[in-house]
């Protein structure tokens, strides 16, 4: 029988969490699912744990990368492999809180026939037992929408927010992992972001928001369900957190450059509000300045071309163009 849900998990050196994460899936009351883990060249016991779990339950599937390709490559490869009609993307150190979550998502979708269903996120700090609702409105506001179902074109516009006015209650949660998503919009997202992004860069951060925006653009409708579902484990040290030295800073800088330039291609091609990108760049401008600090000299002319394109963009604001000129001057000093 074809799986209805595919849970897709990237994994890199996750021996402490892998079994608990997978058991939280296997313990679901709804059983028509598969688990796809892409082991991204782990050097610990991750593969042995996956092999043992696979022997106990054939719904656990995994592949091994011959080298570390990054979380984006692992996620997207799992999506392409998936046999399920719907995908749930999951981090390898998180859990599902609710044993009936998949069944309730399935029943809800039978009623409304949706492309995306979002469910509640809770947080837990590593090493503690306290579970709490996040204060960050980008993760907790999803239940504030007055409409039961949101359709295009309103849907993709709801991903854009104004950090200056804190209008987060008018936007959708930017995380990719607290949702059940029909496979087709995810495949279109992968195709849009492109082969180079998938294969040629070690993407460990800044992938979530980009995946989310493009996926929502290609989805037809969305709803959220006021249902406890996902437990996000906040680790003190991870590939996207903490100080990992100059090499990790270089990778993060390239990742954010890819994020900004791909996102700009999207807002320009589909005539979206440029100010959203402006706010993102203002907030994360240190990554664009790290191009010099990290001696990424090949990226300086690329970044200058990128900002010159913004300066020439008739729909970019005066403030955005001034900011672009400021960064060009910084690179040329």
C-alpha positions in Angstrom: 0.0 0.0 0.0 1.3 3.4 -0.9 2.2 5.6 2.1 -0.1 8.5 2.7 2.6 10.5 4.7 6.3 10.6 4.3 8.3 11.9 7.2 11.6 13.3 5.8 14.6 13.8 8.2 18.1 15.0 7.5 20.7 13.6 10.0 24.3 14.4 10.8 25.8 12.9 13.9 22.5 12.5 15.7 23.1 9.3 17.8 21.8 11.0 21.0 18.4 11.8 19.4 17.8 9.5 16.4 16.0 6.6 18.2 13.7 8.8 20.3 12.8 10.9 17.2 11.9 7.9 15.1 10.0 6.2 17.9 7.8 9.3 18.3 6.7 8.6 14.7 6.4 4.9 14.9 4.1 5.4 18.0 1.5 7.3 15.9 -2.0 5.8 15.9 -2.2 6.4 12.2 0.1 3.8 10.6 0.1 4.6 6.9 3.4 6.4 6.7 7.1 6.0 5.8 10.2 7.5 7.4 13.0 8.6 5.1 16.3 9.6 6.8 19.1 10.9 4.7 22.3 10.3 6.7 24.5 13.1 5.7 27.9 11.5 6.3 27.6 10.9 10.0 30.7 9.7 11.8 29.0 8.5 15.0 26.5 5.6 15.5 23.6 7.2 13.6 23.8 4.7 10.7 23.9 1.7 13.1 20.8 3.0 15.0 19.0 3.5 11.7 20.0 0.0 10.6 18.6 -1.5 13.8 15.4 0.4 13.6 15.0 -0.6 9.9 15.3 -4.2 10.8 12.4 -3.8 13.3 10.1 -1.8 11.0 10.4 -1.7 7.2 8.7 1.7 7.2 12.1 3.1 8.4 14.2 3.8 5.3 17.5 5.6 5.0 20.3 6.3 2.6 23.9 7.4 3.3 25.6 10.3 1.7 29.2 9.6 0.7 30.1 13.1 1.8 28.5 15.9 3.8 26.2 17.8 1.5 24.3 19.9 4.0 20.7 20.0 5.4 19.1 21.4 2.3 20.5 18.7 0.0 19.4 16.0 2.6 15.9 17.4 2.9 15.3 17.8 -0.8 16.7 14.4 -1.6 14.3 12.8 1.0 11.4 14.8 -0.6 12.3 13.5 -4.1 12.5 9.9 -2.8 9.2 10.1 -0.8 6.3 7.9 -1.9 3.8 9.7 0.3 1.1 12.0 -1.0 2.0 14.4 1.9 5.3 15.3 3.4 6.2 16.2 7.0 9.7 17.7 7.2 11.3 17.0 10.6 14.6 17.8 12.3 16.5 14.8 13.6 16.5 15.9 17.3 12.8 16.8 17.5 9.7 14.8 18.4 6.0 14.6 17.9 4.1 15.3 21.2 0.8 13.9 20.1 0.3 10.2 19.2 -2.8 11.0 17.3 -1.4 13.9 15.3 -1.1 12.0 11.9 -4.7 10.7 12.3 -6.1 14.2 13.0 -4.2 15.7 10.1 -5.5 12.9 7.8 -9.1 13.5 9.0 -8.8 17.3 8.7 -7.5 17.0 5.2 -10.3 14.6 4.2 -12.7 17.4 5.1 -10.9 20.3 3.4 -8.5 18.9 0.7 -5.6 21.1 1.5 -2.0 21.6 0.2 -0.7 22.7 3.6 -1.8 22.1 7.2 0.1 23.7 10.0 0.1 22.6 13.6 1.3 23.9 16.9 5.0 24.0 17.9 6.3 23.7 21.4 9.9 24.2 22.6 12.2 22.4 25.0 15.7 23.6 25.9 18.3 20.9 25.7 18.9 19.2 29.0 15.6 20.3 30.5 12.2 18.7 30.9 10.1 21.9 30.6 7.9 22.2 27.5 6.7 25.7 26.6 5.0 27.7 23.9 7.5 29.9 22.0 7.4 33.7 22.6 8.6 34.3 19.0 5.5 35.3 17.1 7.0 34.0 13.8 6.5 30.5 15.4 3.4 30.9 17.6 1.0 33.2 15.8 -0.4 30.8 13.2 -3.7 30.2 15.1 -4.6 34.0 14.9 -6.0 33.8 11.3 -9.7 34.5 11.2 -10.2 32.4 8.0 -10.4 28.6 8.2 -8.8 28.2 4.8 -6.5 30.7 3.0 -6.2 30.5 -0.8 -3.9 32.1 -3.4 -3.0 34.8 -4.1 -3.5 35.8 -0.5 -1.6 32.8 0.7 1.8 33.7 -0.7 1.4 37.3 0.4 0.9 36.3 4.0 4.5 35.2 4.1 5.7 38.8 4.0 5.9 40.8 7.2 7.1 44.1 8.5 9.6 43.7 11.4 9.4 47.5 11.9 5.7 47.4 12.8 5.8 43.8 14.3 2.8 42.8 12.2 3.6 39.1 12.7 0.0 38.2 13.3 -0.6 38.8 9.6 2.0 36.3 8.5 2.5 32.5 8.4 5.1 30.7 10.5 8.4 30.7 8.6 9.6 27.2 9.8 9.3 24.4 7.4 8.9 21.6 9.9 5.5 22.1 11.7 3.4 21.3 8.6 2.0 18.5 6.5 2.6 19.6 2.9 1.4 18.0 -0.3 4.4 16.7 -2.3 3.7 18.6 -5.5 4.4 22.2 -4.2 7.6 20.9 -2.6 8.8 19.4 -5.9 8.1 22.7 -7.6 10.0 24.5 -4.9 13.1 22.3 -5.4 12.8 22.9 -9.2 12.6 26.7 -8.7 15.5 27.0 -6.3 17.6 25.0 -8.7 20.1 22.2 -9.2 23.1 24.4 -8.3 21.7 25.3 -4.9 20.9 21.6 -4.3 24.3 20.1 -5.2 27.1 22.7 -5.3 26.9 24.3 -1.8 27.0 23.0 1.7 23.7 24.6 2.9 23.4 24.3 6.7 21.4 27.5 7.5 19.0 30.0 5.9 17.3 27.3 4.0 14.1 27.1 6.0 12.6 30.5 5.1 13.5 30.1 1.5 12.0 26.7 1.2 8.9 27.9 3.0 8.3 31.0 0.8 8.7 29.2 -2.5 6.6 26.2 -1.3 3.8 28.4 -0.2 3.9 30.2 -3.5 3.2 27.0 -5.4 0.6 25.7 -2.9 -3.1 26.4 -3.7 -4.4 26.6 -0.1 -3.5 26.5 3.6 -5.1 26.0 7.0 -3.9 25.6 10.5 -5.1 23.3 13.2 -5.0 24.2 16.9 -3.4 21.0 17.8 -0.3 20.3 19.9 2.1 18.5 17.5 5.7 19.3 17.2 8.4 19.5 20.0 11.4 21.6 18.9 14.6 20.8 20.8 16.7 23.9 21.2 20.3 22.7 21.4 23.0 24.9 22.7 25.4 23.9 19.9 24.3 23.0 16.4 25.4 23.7 12.8 23.1 26.7 12.7 24.0 27.9 16.3 27.1 28.7 18.2 30.5 29.8 17.2 32.2 27.2 15.0 35.1 29.3 13.9 36.0 31.0 10.6 35.1 28.0 8.4 31.6 27.8 9.8 31.2 31.6 9.4 32.3 31.3 5.8 29.6 28.6 5.1 26.9 30.6 6.8 27.9 33.7 4.9 27.7 31.9 1.5 24.3 30.4 2.7 22.9 33.8 3.4 24.2 35.2 0.1 22.4 32.4 -1.7 19.3 33.0 0.4 19.2 36.7 -0.4 19.9 36.4 -4.1 17.5 33.6 -4.7 14.8 35.3 -2.7 15.3 38.5 -4.8 14.9 36.5 -8.0 11.6 35.3 -6.6 10.2 38.7 -5.5 11.2 40.3 -8.8 9.9 37.5 -11.0 6.6 37.3 -9.3 6.3 41.0 -8.5 6.2 40.8 -4.7 7.0 43.5 -2.2 10.7 44.3 -2.3 10.6 45.8 1.2 10.4 42.3 2.8 13.8 41.5 1.4 15.0 44.9 2.5 14.0 44.2 6.1 15.7 40.8 5.9 18.9 42.3 4.6 18.9 45.1 7.2 18.4 42.5 9.9 21.0 40.1 8.7 23.4 42.6 6.9 26.4 41.3 9.0 26.4 38.2 6.8 26.8 40.4 3.7 29.7 42.2 5.4 31.3 39.0 6.4 32.1 38.4 2.7 35.1 40.7 3.3 36.0 39.4 6.7 35.9 35.8 5.6 38.0 36.7 2.5 35.3 35.4 0.1 36.8 37.5 -2.6 35.0 35.7 -5.4 31.7 36.9 -3.9 32.5 40.6 -3.7 31.9 41.2 -7.5 28.8 39.0 -7.3 27.5 40.9 -4.3 28.2 44.3 -6.1 26.2 43.0 -9.1 23.4 41.9 -6.9 23.1 45.3 -5.2 23.5 47.2 -8.5 20.5 45.2 -9.7 18.5 46.5 -6.7 19.5 50.1 -7.4 18.2 49.7 -11.0 15.0 48.1 -9.8 12.1 50.6 -10.3 10.0 48.9 -7.6 12.7 48.9 -4.9 12.2 51.7 -2.3 14.6 54.7 -2.0 15.7 53.3 1.4 16.5 49.9 -0.2 18.5 51.5 -2.9 20.4 53.7 -0.4 21.2 50.6 1.6 22.4 48.8 -1.5 24.8 51.8 -2.3 26.1 51.7 1.3 27.0 48.0 1.0 28.7 48.6 -2.4 30.8 51.3 -0.9 31.7 49.0 1.9 32.9 46.3 -0.6 35.0 48.9 -2.6 36.8 50.4 0.4 
